[in-house]
Amino acid sequence: MQSEETRKRLLEKANSLPLSPGVYLMRDRDDRIIYVGKSRKLKNRVSQYFRNGEKNLKTVHMASRVENFDYFLCNTEMEALALENTLIKQHAPKYNIRLKDAKSYPYIKITHEEYPRLEFTRRRISDKARYYGPYSGASVAGSVLRTLQKILRLPTCKRRFPQDIGKQRPCLYHQLGQCCGVCIGRVSRDEYGELIRLAADILRGNSASARRNIREQMTAAAEEERFEKAAALRDALFALEKLSEKQRVVASPDAFADVFGFYRAEHFAVISVFYVREGALIDKSETVISADELLDEQEALISFIYDHYRRRSDIPPRVLLSFSLGEEDVSLLLASLCELAGSRVQIHTPERGDLRVLSELAVKNAREYAEAQLRESEKNDETAVRLAALLALEVVPSRIEAYDISNLGTEHKTCGMIVLEDGKWKKSDYRTFHIKTVEGTDDYASMREALSRRFTNLLEDRGGSFSAIPDLILLDGGKTHVAAVRGVAAELGISIPIFGMVKDEFHKTRALCTDVEEISIALDQGIYHLIYRIQEEVHRFSVKRMSEAKSKTLKTSSLEKIPGVGKQKAKLLLAHFGGLSAVARADERELTGAPGIGPALAREIYRYFHEKNGGLV
């Protein structure tokens, strides 16, 4: 905790700051940045933290841990807002909202080419393509993409048009009636363009024209007694109507807005965002914010909204808030959003009418989400308490790490590490250890190596997720695995509870174990289900990472069989084309365009896939 002498020193330093815009970084005794903030008047803002007097308890808690602070002067408050956002992302301070990277959000992309394609992507680049989203999750974007491809019978293969038209036989999807058959010339460029325009309309939330178009085609097919065609169109119409149901009409057809609903529970808060396009609610997202991250509620909300739009391309003309912000805060946020959008944006807290009903609906959604989180948390807490009692742990486990060894013969030995924190998978902390020193397939030695490296990182306290101390370690294995890892922990002076997850002869979870005894979990369904989930997840993750390593090696080694292609060129080819199958399909001109590949080598690669393999690619 902070001494009185330190508080006075920091107050004196704060009083010497200028009355100008800037960003400040609070540091603890280990010189870690624990909070980043901005202010239009640095001196006034920073000095508040170190004055005696009644303040918000969370602010007092944070300020009591400050041993020093740094600051950056800015020309304008907008500049300070942008810098604050960047520094929060860079340092992930404990008391700031955890802002997500743009790469974590999925988009649906319509490519810019003669025959555009619909693609799932997590990257927005300047390639003249049209991007729709970001969506709240990969499952939402994937569901919309698959529905559009099915409804409009758009190609899902890797062929490029028009260059691949007529070169190969149609694929199975065309034969099943699930692809319009661009590859065999059944669809003209104009007809295909109309399908893409319909897809763009649907992605913008306007599915009415697409439904009308399909209904007309279905009626015409029925009148012409093409009943199979009519049935396929009927199924497509049904799928589109199901998609439209998700795009709930909540406002007038000309309404384009994002609606932010804020609900504060006792120990956390939830922000719910509704995305309204052409009067339809096309998607929504929820973000949970811990109490520690809400030192300054208005500051946190401004930071959240700014970051939300910093990575979006479709900033609507109107942003509705269920909460009020200060006049100066709204002016700052408005100027920032107008600059990001390149057009006029309104920020409004409606007090009556349909827009007020819409913002209250967003708050209700946030409240229901918070209550669901509380119910799940209470359920997880109860299970964790019973698990602690069963294993005689000193503390109820909040952070659980689990490890599993996976290998393919003597190659690609890996150990997967997963993390369950407060009952939820913390995938940002998942890690893979590539086993380097173990000969053969010795799982016990591999587990020793992996945990030895994990414990060493923990002792060195390098920061980041590896500095987080687990309350419980679970190994996918029996008593010998536990004995091996407990031995490593003892050698390094590490005191963390370590148990094994034992499977029966059918590879199903049976019990937990120490290095000398088994502990039955069969009578407690909550604990059994928890351990089963952990065991399945760590196995899934470790096998996936091992398979990825194997697949990468196979692809590279396959290309290395071609004279003139070494390991480095093989990697460049795979990176340039996006996979081995794309390399195999490429013609000599496309291959010559790859880095480090000249005409002679391009010819050799083409011959390898098309002539030496019987013309099969």
Secondary structure, DSSP 8 states (H G I E B T S, - for coil): ---HHHHHHHHHHHHTS-SS-EEEEEE-TT--EEEEEEESSHHHHHHHTTS-S---HHHHHHHTT-SEEEEEE-SSHHHHHHHHHHHHHHH--TTS-----GGGS-EEEE--SSS--EEEES---SSS-EEE---S-HHHHHHHHHHHHHHHT---SS--TTTTTTTS---HHHHTT-S--GGGT-S-HHHHHHHHHHHHHHHTT--HHHHHHHHHHHHHHHHTT-HHHHHHHHHHHHHHHHHHHHSEE-S-TT--EEEEEEEE-SSEEEEEEEEEETTEEEEEEEEEEEGGG-SSHHHHHHHHHHHHHHT-S---SEEEESS---HHHHHHHHHHHHHHHTS--EEE---SHHHHHHHHHHHHHHHHHHHHHHHHHHHHHHHHHHHHHHHT-SS--SEEEEEEEEEETTEEEEEEEEEEETTEE-GGG-EEEE--S--SS-HHHHHHHHHHHHHHHHHHT-SSGGGS--SEEEESS-HHHHHHHHHHHHHHT----EEEEEE-TTS-EEEEE-SS-EEE-TT-HHHHHHHHHHHHHHHHHHHHHHHHHHHHHHHHHHHTTSTT--HHHHHHHHHHHTSHHHHHH--HHHHHTSTT--HHHHHHHHHHHHTTTTT--
